[in-house]
Amino acid sequence: MEARVEKLVNEFEKNGWQLVGPVDISNDWWFDEIIQLVSLWKPVGKNLYLTTLTDPQITDKKIVWCIGISDVIPDNKIFKYLEQIALNDIKKENLKLLTQKINNIVLN
């Protein structure tokens, strides 16, 4: 797992989520992988998905530029995520506030 993605996963783990692992789903050009988390806080067992989105302008290789956060597995490239964060912003963003925002949406 890329270090910035791992940093985001670690923040979710500090805020009531447990890493399940990569979702076994056929790969498409618009994402690299989908990582599943499950809630340990009430309501226990809710799913969260972190989708590593690839740069749509680079078609010959998969360059991850962003993470889409959702409570269902995205089914296409125009899926509406609860939140998105660019990999380069993970160092700058307050990840605790981001995870709290997602918790307020998904767990309430």
N, C-alpha and C positions, 0 to 999 in steps of 0.2 A: 504494500500500500504506500502510495506517495506520502511524503512527510506532512504536507499541508492538509491532505485529506485525513491522515491519522490524527492530526492536531484537532480537527473538527470533531472527529469521532470521539476522541478523548474528552472533549468538552461536553458532548452529549452524555457520555458515561458518567461524568461528574454530576449530571443533572437529571438522573432518573432513567437512563436508557442503557441497554445491554447490547453489545455487538453480537449479531447472529452470524453475519458473514455475507459473502456475495450471493446474490440471487441467481439461481440457475435458470437463465433465460437466454435465448438466442441473441447474439450480438447484432447490432445494426450500426450503420455508419455514424449516427448522431450521438452515441454514447460509448464509453469504454467499459464501464461496469456499473451495476446497481448494488449498493450495500444496504443490507437490512439491519435495522435496530428494532428492539422490542422494549416497551415500557415496563419498568419495575415499579413505577409510581402509579397510583390510581388514575385512571382505570388500567390495571395491570394487563399486559398482553396486547396493547395497541401497537401497530406497526408504523415504522418510519423508514423512508427510503432516501438514500443519498445517491443521486445519479451523477456520475462524472461525465459531463457533457463535453463533446469534442468540438473543436473549431470548425465551423461549417465552411470556411474559406480554404481550408487545407484538406484536399480530398485524397491525397496519395498516402497519408499516414494519420494516425489518430493522435492529436495533440489536445490534451484535456486543458480547458481554460476556465471551467466553471463547474460548480456543484449545484444541482437542483434538489431541493428538499420537498418531499411530498409524503402524504399518508396513504397513498396507493401507488402501485407500480405504474410508471408512466407508459403510455401505449403508443406514443408517436412524438415526433420532433417538435410539434407545436403545443405540447402539453402545458397546462398552466400549473406551475409549481407554487407551493405555499411561499417559498422564498428561494432566491438564488444568490450565490456568493461566488465571485471570481476568485480563483486560486491566489492571485496576487493580493487580494484584499484580506485574506485570512490572517496575515501578519498584522494588518492595520485595524481590523474590526474588533470590537469587544464581543468575543464569542459567547461569553456568558449571557449578555443581553440578547444575542441572536437565539441561543437555545431557550431562554426564558420566553421569548416571543413565540417560538415554535410550540413550546409546552402549553402556552395559553391557548393556542389554536387547536392543538391536537388532543390535549388531555382535559380540556374543559368543555 
